Amino acid sequence: MKTQNIQEKINKKEKEIIELKQKLAEEQNKNTWIRITGTDYEVEKEVHHKGKSYNELVKEFGEDYLKEHLLTLKLIGEICEHPELMKELKMDSSSTKDDFFFKQPFPQNGKDVARFFVDSDYACLYCRNDADYSGGSLGVRFAKKIKGDKK
């Protein structure tokens, strides 16, 4: 019984730590959000947490947070409709060091993550990534629905 109580306390503290990390990330990135033209969403300007796998990001932010805040294929499509926004987000081949995870658009063995990457002459959506894969230029860029009217 005592062991179970201790484990419950550990689980509660781990959840609190994840929630604090989420709040810290939001505070640190407060002024770096860009509106996605034609939507009621904003996206982070910079890719961060580079070199971490999706599984490591789950440990840091929690799976529910990632599912809610990762860019979707639809939002990436909206960004690609606006060359000036692509340029500002370095999704226009101007940087090969800002790849990011996005929400998996196709059922793939239960994997919830895919990857957007850019080379000097092309961009690619790669939907077969293993959740343990990481790379020096691969990070995360969150999106969020705009609360209230910020037009």
N, C-alpha and C positions, 0 to 999 in steps of 0.2 A: 504494500500500500504506500509506504513512504517513498519507494523508488518511483512509483507512478506519479505521485505528487511533484517530485523533483523534476521528472521529465515534462510534466505539464507546465511547470514554471519555466523551464528551458525553452519549450515551444513558444510560450507567450512572449518571452524576451526576444527570441529570434524574430518573431512577427513584428514586434515593436521596432527592432533594429531595421528591418526592411522598410517599414513605414517611414522611419526617420531618414533613411537613405533616399527614399522617393522624394520627401520634402526638401532635402538638401539639394538634390539634382534640380528640382523645380526652381528653388531659390537662386542657385548658381546660374541658371539659364534663363532667368526672368526676362531679360531685355534682348534676348537673341532669337525671338520668334518672328517669322515672316508669314503674312497671310497668303494662303494659296488662292490665287485669283479665281473667281467664279465659284468659290465654296465658302462654307462657314467654318473652315479649319485653318489652323496655323501650323507651321512646321519649324523645327529648330534649324537655325542657319548652319550651325556647325555639327559635324559628326564627332561623337565623343565615345569614351570607353573603348578605344581601339585596342586590338589585340586580344579581346575577350571573346570567348565562344558564346553562343546563345545560352547554353546551359549555365555558364558563369553569370550571364546577365540575369537569368531566372533567379539564381541564388541571391544576387544583389538587389533586384527590384521586385521580384515576385512574378509569377507567371500571369496572374490576372492583370497586373499593371502593364506588362509588355503586350498582352493581347489587346488591351484597350488603347495603347499609345503608339504601337508600331505603325508606320505608314502602310497603307493598303495599295494594291495595284491600281485601284481606281484613282486614288490621290496622286500617285506617281504619274498616271496618265494626264491628270489635270495640270500637274507641274510641267510636263513635257509639251503641253499646248502653248506654253508661254516662254519663249526663248530667253527673255530677260530674267525670268525667275529661275530657269535652269542655270543661267550664268551665275546669278547671285548665290545659288546653292552648290555651285561647282559640279553640276550634273551634265555639263556640256563638253566634256573631254578636256577641260582646262586643268583638271587635277586627277591624278590616278591614285591619290592617297586618301580618298574620302568615300570608300565603299561602305554600304550600310545594310543591315538586316531589314527586311520588311515582312509583313504578314503573308504567309504562304497562301497563294490564291487557288492552288489545286490540291486535292487530297493526295498526300504522299506518305504513306506508311505512318500516319499519325504525326508527322513533323509539322510544326507550326511556323517554321521560319524559312525564308528564302533570302536571296542576296541581290542587291543592285550594285553593279560595278561598271567602271568606265575605263577605257584604254584611250590611247592617244587619238584613235580614229573611230571608235564605236562605244556604245553603251550596251549593257546586257542585263537581263533579268535571269538569274540563275536559281532555279527552283528545286535543285536536288541536294542542297547542302545538308550535311550532317550537323546536328545540334552541338556536337563537340568541336566542330571546325572553328578555327580562329586564324586571323592573319593580321599583320602589322597595320594594314590600311583599312581593315574591316572593323566597323564600330556600329553605333546606333544613332539614329536621328528620330526623335519622337515627334508625333503630331498630336494635336488636341483640338477639340471642338471649341469654337469661340463662345464664351459665355456672355450673354447680353449682346448688344449691338455695338460693335467696334468699327463700323464702316467709316 
